[in-house]
Amino acid sequence: MAGPGDEGSGEDRLIARFFKPLATAPGALALTDDAAFVTPPPGCDLVLTTDMIVGGVHFLPDDPAEMIARKAMRVNLSDLAAKGATPLGFLVSLALPRDIDETWLAGFAAGLKADADAYRCPLYGGDTTRTPGPVTVSVTMAGTLPSGRMVKRAGAKAGDRVYVSGTIGDAALGLVVQQDGTRKLSDTARKHLIDRYRLPQPRNALAEAVRTHASAAMDVSDGLAGDLAKLCRVSGVAARIEAGRVPLSDAARELIASDAALLEAAITGGDDYEIVCTIPADKVSSFEKAAAAAGVAVTAIGEIASGQGLDLRGPDGAPMKLRRASFSHF
């Protein structure tokens, strides 16, 4: 995370105060160098992932700095979980507007530390710079798993069952609630949905179960319908999904009950950071037991078939025609 300039530059002081305490791995060299080093455990592959979050796109301007940091961490942790990997360490790069002060930075660093400690994923370095635009955070994360065992998007076969972890749609509906203050909703439900938008719950506890059972998997970041369609496209298969079986939280059900059109938003809206995976029929029972042992709820929502495309059936059994399959930046 070292930057250009004299030893006592403002950037160096910022790094020393807010980020050096997070660099606990020996290979991070206490953030005093231009690079770090890491040696993966014997017999393991490195799994690499990166995600960027931008103010006004992935989080709202008044979201707490701690939550922004933790979201930046967790969207990457979610990718590792879906690949069956264990977190190893991360790099973080920040583009900061001039109105960011030390209070904001202290909150941001506290958020990074909370999740670095919780997921045993120390900081190895990164970069800081100024920007005339909104706050932008980029995290690159490494994980490990036994050599040759990464779970890819490719690999789903006809007859496999489609499972998702947790609940779907909370984050997308949380954004709806934040943007439209007129929605009638209990305080408990409102808080649940907004919290899920601000702070994903990556399913890293499920990583081993996914690695040992799934034929294909990915995390749900851009919407269940669109992301599952991507998995099917890479695997060269089709999927039939029943919307009525998609797991929804009580809060999501309360909001959808007031506006049935929001079911589509839940299925396509994104920011779930749950895992969608395909499980061979002979491994279903073992997978469900492993998920229960890991403390992560999983739900079967459909089946893989020959062909191509996603056949999504509504609660009435009729095909659902979606205005868009998923969130897209472009």
ABEGO torsion letter per residue (X at the ends): XBBBEBAABAAAAAAAAAAAAABABAAAGGGABABBBBBBBBGBBBBBBBBBBBBGAABBAABBAAAAAAAAAAAAAAAAAAAGBBBAEBBBBBBBBAABBAAAAAAAAAAAAAAAAAAGBBBAEEBBBBBABBBBBBBBBBBBBBBGABBBABGBBBGBBBBBBEBBGAAAAAAAAAABAABBBBAAAAAAAAAAAABBBBBAAAAAAAAAABABBBBBAAEAAAAAAAAAAAAGBBBBBBAAABBBBAAAAAAAAABAAAAAAAAAAEGAGBBBBBBBAAAAAAAAAAAAAAGBBBBBAEBBBBEBEBBBBBAAGBBBBBABABBBAX
